[in-house]
Amino acid sequence: MLKKYFKRLYQRTMHEAYSRAHDEIVNALQNGGTCLDCGAHSGYKYDLLNKRIGIDKSRYNGIEWNANAAQKALDKGLNVLQGDLNKDMERQDEFYKCIFGLSVLEHLLNPCNYLRECYRCLEKDGVLVILTPNISTYFTSALILAGKMPSSGPHPDSDALLKKEELFRVSNENLQPDTETDTPVHRHLVVFSYKVLKSYLSMLGFEEIRGYGYGLYPFPNFMQKPLEKLDPYHCHQMVFVGRK
């Protein structure tokens, strides 16, 4: 019962967080401009944008570390290139109207450099949209107090956590660990807190920064919306939007 309870919380959290992020991306691009999808996989977010605002393929660009996924996007006629977001972007200054990375920041070895590069590559008044987990959750604190090594989200940080140590695993039962890879899909490397991420975006020069929190665990779903507005600082997922 407890596992099902947390799984329902997680499902609702991710639905709300992704819905907010998608709406922000659409709003940024509805009047034109090009975008960069960071962690584009096979380009499936292009389909979402095309459905909602009829975006032309020439306006959509992506970076994806997995060569097979990037090739699938290229086969569909999408400009998704294989690349490493830990390194500087091969693009001139002030090129994109919108850059977005959804569930990407926490998988990077050099997330601060990535955010600096996003700022550099955005045009004036361009928009950055980030969705990432929050390290400062009540759930994380409870695990530490219990003497556990917490996962930085629903995905395991180690094989031991995947097998037996994680208290409430809500990820797929068939999830395969990738703890030894240089570019992990499931493992979280650097996880920001709400206050630190907002402060760092401001330090970089972003303006009109808006942050949203989703999933204030362990409270039930019917209480989530008002609690998320009262305390976004300790929610499981956070969406940040900043304008250059």
N, C-alpha and C positions, 0 to 999 in steps of 0.2 A: 504493500500500500504506500509506504513512504517513497519508494522508488518511482511509482506512478505519479505521485503528487509532485515530486520535483521535476519529473519529465514534462508534465503539463505546464508547470511554471516556465520551464526552459523553452518549450515550443511557443508559448504565448510571447515570451520575451523576444525571441528571435524574429517572430513574425512582425511585431510592432517595430523593432529596431530597423529591420530591413525595409519595411514600408516607409518609415520616415526618411531613411537614406535615399531610397528610390525617388521619393517625392522631391527631395532637395536637388537631386541630380537633374530631374526633369525640369524643375523650375529654372535652374541655371542655364539650361540649353534650349529652352523653348523658343527663344528669340534669335537663335543662330549660334555659331561658334563651334569649335572643335573640342573634343574631349579626349582624355587619356584614362583608360580603364586599367588600373594597376592590379595585377593578379587576375588577368582577363580570362584565364583558362581557354576555352574554345570559343569565346566571344558571345556567350549566351546573354549577356546584359545588353548587347546590341539589339537582340530580338525584343527585349522589354522596352527599350527606348524607341525602337521603330514602331512598335505597337501603340505607344502612348503619344509620340509627337512626330512620327514619320521621319525620323532622322536618316539622312543619306549616309551611305557607307563611307563616303569621303570625309565625313565629320567624325567618324569613330576610329580611335587608335587604341592599341592595347599593348601591355607588356606582360609576358607570362614566362616563368622560369622553366616550366615543363615543356620540352621541345615537342613532344607528341601532341599536347593540347594546342600549342601555338600553331602547329602544322594543320590541325583540324580547322582552326579559325581561318588560316590562309586559304585552305581548300574551299571555304565558303565565301571567299572574296573579301575577307576582313583584314585590315592592316594590324594584325597582332603579331608582334615580334618576340622571339625568345630573348630574354634578358634577365639581369639580376638587379632587383630594386635596392640592394645594398650598395650598389655602385652609382656613380653620377649618371644622370640621364643623358643620352646622346641627342639633345635637342637644344636649340638656341633659346635665349631668354624670352619670356613673355610670349609664348606660342599658344597655349591652351586656354579656352574659356572655362573649362571645368576639369579638374583632376579628382578622381575618386578611387579610394582603396577600401573595400569592404571586407573585414576579417583578414586583413593583410598585415597591418602594422605590428601585431604581436608575434609574427613569424620572422621578423627581420632581425639580423644581427646588428644593423646600423640604422635603427628607426629614426634617429635624430637627423642623420644625413639625408634620409629619404624625405623627411618633412621640409628640410632646407631646399632640396632640389624641387620639390613641389612648388614652393614659393617662387623660386627662380623661374620656373617654366610657365607659371601662370601669367596671363596678360593682366594689365591693369583692370581692376574690378572683377577679375576671374575668381572662381569659387573652388575651394577645397572641401570635399566631403569625406569624412573618416568614420568608419564603424569599427570598434575594437572593444575587447573586454576591459573591465576595470579591476585593478588589483585590490582596491580598497573596499571590499565588500564585507558585510557581516558574516557571510558564509565562509570566506577565507579566514577571517579572524577566529571563527569558531573552530575550524580545522586546526589552526596553529595552537590554540589553547588546549585542544584535545591531544596534542602531540603528534598530529599527522602532518605530512608534507602535502600541502594542498595543490590540486590542479589549478592552473590559472584560468580555468573555465571548464567546459564540459569535456575537453580533450585531455588526454593524459600527458603528463610531463615525463614519464618514465615507464619502462616496461613493468616495473613493480606496481606502479599505480594502476596500470591497465589491468593487471592480473588480480590484485586483491586489496590494495591499500586505499584506493579511492572510496570514500564513504557512499557517495550517491553518483553513480555514473549514469548519465543520461544520453551519452552518445551511442551510436550504433553498436550493437553487439559484435558485429563483424569488423569493427574498426581495427586496422592493422597498425601497430606501432612503427614509428619511423625515427626513433630517438638518435640514431647514429648518422642520419643524413645531414648534409650541409644546408639543404633547403627544405626544411620539414614542412609537411602539409598539416600535420596534426599537433605537433609540439609547439608550445608557446615559449618564446625566448625572452623578450623584454615586454613587460606589461605595465602600462602607465596607470596612474591614478587619475581621477577626474580633474582634480585641482592642478596636478603637474602638467597634464596635457594641455589644459586651457592656458596655463601660464606660459608654456613653451611656445604655443602658437602665437601668443601675444608678443613674446620676445622676438620671434621671427619677423614680425611686422604685420601679421594678419589683423584685420579689423572686423567689426560687427560679428564677433565670435559668438556663436550660439551652441550650447551644449545640452544634450538630452540624455536622461538616464532611463534604462528599461530593466525591470526585473529586480525588485527589492526583496530578496529572499531573506527569511522563509515565509513571508506573508502570502496569504492566498490570492488567487487571481482577481477576485472581486474587489480587493483593496489596492491593487497595483497602481491604477491611474492616479488617484490622488496622492498616494505615497511617493510615486516617482516625481511628481511636481514638487513635493515638499523636500525630498531628499534625493536628488539625482547623484549626489557625491558617492553614494554607497551602492548604487545599482550595478547589476552584473554586466550589462552592456551599455556602451555610451556611443552616441552619435555626435560628432562635432562638425560644424560648418563654419568656415572662415572666408572672408573676402579680402583679396589683396588690395 
